[in-house]
Amino acid sequence: MKCWADKAYQGADGIIRVPFRGLRLKLRQRRHNSTHARIRCLGEQAMAALEGWRLPRELRCGTNRVAAVVKTIPALRHAST
């Protein structure tokens, strides 16, 4: 499973994808950073929604149901935009 991380994880190898650093990036590197930011943006918006709704603290059900609810939030947010 791929994981997209921010620049703090620079140097991590393997499945962790990080953006390129520097001022003079090649076109391919700039495109990679742009795509990377779009993917991270969706995940960060979903997490912000979860934190704002206080959902994990207020749900009183099993962990399987919580996981299902949490998985649907990014899909709903993406569909509504």
C-alpha positions as CSV (number, residue, x, y, z in Angstrom):
1,M,0.0,0.0,0.0
2,K,1.4,3.4,-1.0
3,C,1.6,6.1,1.6
4,W,1.9,9.8,0.8
5,A,3.8,11.9,3.4
6,D,4.9,15.5,3.6
7,K,8.4,16.8,3.4
8,A,9.2,15.9,7.0
9,Y,9.6,12.3,5.9
10,Q,12.3,13.2,3.4
11,G,14.7,10.2,3.0
12,A,12.1,7.6,3.8
13,D,12.4,4.8,1.3
14,G,10.1,2.2,0.0
15,I,6.4,2.7,-0.2
16,I,6.4,6.2,1.4
17,R,6.0,8.9,-1.3
18,V,7.4,12.3,-0.5
19,P,7.6,15.5,-2.6
20,F,10.8,16.7,-4.0
21,R,12.6,19.6,-2.3
22,G,14.5,22.5,-3.8
23,L,14.0,25.6,-5.8
24,R,15.1,24.5,-9.2
25,L,13.1,21.4,-9.9
26,K,12.7,19.7,-13.3
27,L,9.3,19.6,-14.9
28,R,8.8,16.0,-14.0
29,Q,9.5,16.8,-10.3
30,R,7.2,19.8,-10.3
31,R,4.4,17.6,-11.8
32,H,5.1,14.9,-9.1
33,N,4.8,17.6,-6.4
34,S,1.5,18.9,-7.9
35,T,0.0,15.4,-8.0
36,H,1.3,14.6,-4.6
37,A,-0.4,17.8,-3.1
38,R,-3.7,16.9,-4.8
39,I,-3.7,13.4,-3.3
40,R,-2.7,14.6,0.2
41,C,-5.3,17.4,0.1
42,L,-8.2,14.9,-0.1
43,G,-7.0,13.0,2.9
44,E,-6.3,16.1,5.0
45,Q,-9.7,17.5,4.2
46,A,-11.4,14.3,5.4
47,M,-9.3,14.3,8.6
48,A,-10.2,17.9,9.3
49,A,-13.9,17.0,8.8
50,L,-13.5,14.2,11.3
51,E,-11.9,16.4,13.8
52,G,-14.5,19.1,13.4
53,W,-17.4,16.7,13.8
54,R,-15.8,15.1,16.8
55,L,-17.0,11.8,15.3
56,P,-14.5,9.4,16.8
57,R,-15.2,10.6,20.4
58,E,-18.9,10.6,20.2
59,L,-19.7,7.3,18.4
60,R,-20.8,4.5,20.7
61,C,-20.6,1.5,18.5
62,G,-18.2,-1.3,17.5
63,T,-14.9,-0.6,15.7
64,N,-16.1,-2.1,12.5
65,R,-19.0,0.3,12.2
66,V,-16.7,3.3,13.1
67,A,-14.3,2.2,10.4
68,A,-17.1,2.0,7.8
69,V,-18.3,5.5,8.8
70,V,-14.8,7.0,8.6
71,K,-14.2,5.4,5.2
72,T,-17.3,7.0,3.8
73,I,-16.4,10.6,4.8
74,P,-13.7,11.2,2.1
75,A,-16.1,9.7,-0.5
76,L,-18.9,12.0,0.5
77,R,-16.7,15.1,0.7
78,H,-15.2,14.3,-2.7
79,A,-18.7,13.7,-4.3
80,S,-20.1,17.0,-2.9
81,T,-17.4,19.2,-4.4
